[in-house]
Amino acid sequence: MLSERNRKTPQKVSFLLLPGFSMLCLVSAIEPLRVANQRSGRHLYSWHFFSSDGGAVEASNGMVIMAEAPLADAGPLPVVIVVAGFDVTRHDHRRIAGWLRREAIRGADLGALDTGSVLLAEAGLLRGYRVTLHWEALPAFREAYPEVDARETLFEIDRNRFTCSGGTAALDLMLHLIGLSHGQALARQVSEQFIHDQIRSPQERQRMPADRRLGASNQRLASVINLMEDNLEEPLGLGELARSAGLSKRQLSRLFRLHVGEPPLRYYLNLRLERAQQLLQQTPMPVFEVGLACGFTSAPYFSRAYHARFGHPPRGERLQAMRRSPYGALIDMAESG
């Protein structure tokens, strides 16, 4: 698909499905291949499903996909795409990681949709590569794999690795790959078939602008919220935030109360606490390090603020995460260490 040797027609694209995978992601990736075959009048692509044990795999929406074979019987595959969902860390994937390493040695092009990037990173196959994954999982991923260049983009294509943030971004990724292999004219025909009037570039951000998220069309408000989101580890003061938008502190406070319903510093605090919750749920970082990563230099203050926001202290969140995760022992070791 990316390597010249893997462009033999029909290109065999294999999807490795993990429990709780995103069905929207999978369908958004497969349908462009189907339409490319149809519009070109040629059998350009074939697609195949595999699972760890060869059994059926249930998606996050409860739908089930039947696998063709277990990994042990898959044989060398030219293109492998790992499809995962939000609960990717709830399962032990060490055997899959070993299989992915062997496929990489054989020269496979490796891709990942949504949090499938976690599996490739666990296997040590993303060091030095540009990658992306869903924005909710991105902070934890960066903490866990600092050697990987993780970006908040729609998708990334870097040498023989390609990753996608999830959802409908899988459609844009596959359209780009179709264009690389079979020309932009065909990619545009496939895009038009889906009433997708613009093939988005990888550099476009995953999240919609802050003002649209809040339902308020105010560019100054959006710029301040974007600045807050970019400065969670070292929070800015109210004066700095106001100056960045060309406002006084009083004007900024009125703007937030009008459009957001709470003062700017309260909104900022909640952003930092929500980031802390993600890190506590998704990483083995010690609680005090989570606090520091979210701008809390005082552990008691972090604990009080967290309890006020979520009804339990940070360690309570971590204990719940340990009960849900098969990596609970690793998290416990990180805590005690």
Beta strands, then each sheet from edge to edge (+ up, - down):
strand 1: 11-17
strand 2: 45-51
strand 3: 57-58
strand 4: 64-65
strand 5: 69-70
strand 6: 79-83
strand 7: 109-113
strand 8: 130-131
strand 9: 149-150
strand 10: 155-158
strand 11: 161-164
sheet 1: 5+ 2+ 1+ 6+ 7+ 11+ 10-
sheet 2: 3+ 4-
sheet 3: 8+ 9+
end
